[in-house]
Amino acid sequence: MLKGHQSWKFRRKPVIAASASVVGPFEGRGPLGGDFDIVHGDSLVGQNSWEQAEQTMLEEAAKLAIQYAGLTQDQIQFYVGGDLLNQITSTSYTARTLSVPYLGVFGACSTSMESLAVASYLVGTGGAKYALAATCSHNSSIEKQFRYPTEYGSQKPPTAQYTVTGAGAAVVSESGDGPVIASATIGRVVDMGIKDPFNMGAAMAPAAVDTITSHFRDLGVGPDHYDLIVTGDLAKVGYEIACDLFEKHRIPMHKTRYRDCGMLIYDYDKQMVQAGGSGCGCSAVVTYGHILKKIRKKELRRVLVVATGALLSPLAVQQGESIPCIAHAVAIEAPETDANTALNGAERGQ
């Protein structure tokens, strides 16, 4: 199953049995608003704090994905997830609510694809029949932790990004007729010495390019293998840097559509989001809401989702440390033919 140095190619392709996305009102007003399962009209979601609101949205997404899969919580063998709050609080408290065996992971904003890759590995190797992958972020809770409280009203430079308020979850199954996980590439840390926490796109772009390049090398494919390659939350600044790096390394990205979740989720002409979106919820809701719907409608056949993350902490930045970054890639394909689905089932002894 291991291909090259850092990729898995699933012989028995795990299936995304169901997914769900929950967002706040600002995200609902964006161009993808119609693709989300729940759009809240209040960013507090009826809770007493931003952190409680974030947890509530994650619980909603997780329970909705399980419901859409036609399962109950006790049928989920493992829950894999993480978020941006200290000690991945929202995810851990959601695990308390779900009462499912739990693996907490942290990849900053890359957590959506990190958790999906780990859940797929569990299912693809026979370690579970059903695994849940989920993550979330909230603009106000993350701004308070990593930058300044929203009440402070500090001005931000054009390179800064707007943290997405949203949660996404997917149920990964060993069989079914949903989109399948074909492969995954686990990223390595790339640090180009950038120390500005208001310029995450520039910091993360080299990690995204490194993982995509590694994916092509390990799997023996090129950009034209995919209908769409989408990075997690590089936004305008990071996207442009990534495009320059692809050209520098002679990677023919012009042979496919290359987009970024941080640029897709908001309307730049109407919503003031600086360089674009970010946060664990960014690639999660775009993938589990928008992209999977297009795959199920057969508007897309093969997609490579590369979620990016800046592995900084406020303390490290205050002490003058640079920002280490990472990106994890998961290849999602349209449902297999009936014959292939039957073969997968036969191989599993079904």
Secondary structure, DSSP 8 states (H G I E B T S, - for coil): -EETTTEEE-SS--EEEEEEEEE-HHHHTSTTGGG-SEE-SSTTTT-SSHHHHHHHHHHHHHHHHHHHTT--GGG--EEEEE-SSGGGHHHHHHHHHHT--EEE---GGGHHHHHHHHHHHHHHTTS-SEEEEEEEE-HHHHHHHHS--GGG-----TT-BEE--EEEEEEEESSSSS-EEEEEE----B------TT-HHHHHHHHHHHHHHHHHHHHT--GGG-SEEEESS-HHHHHHHHHHHHHHTT--GGGSEEEEHHHHSS-TTTS--BT-EESHHHHHHIIIIIIHHHHHTTS-SEEEEEEEEE---HHHHHTT----EEEEEEEEE----HHHHHHHHHHTT-
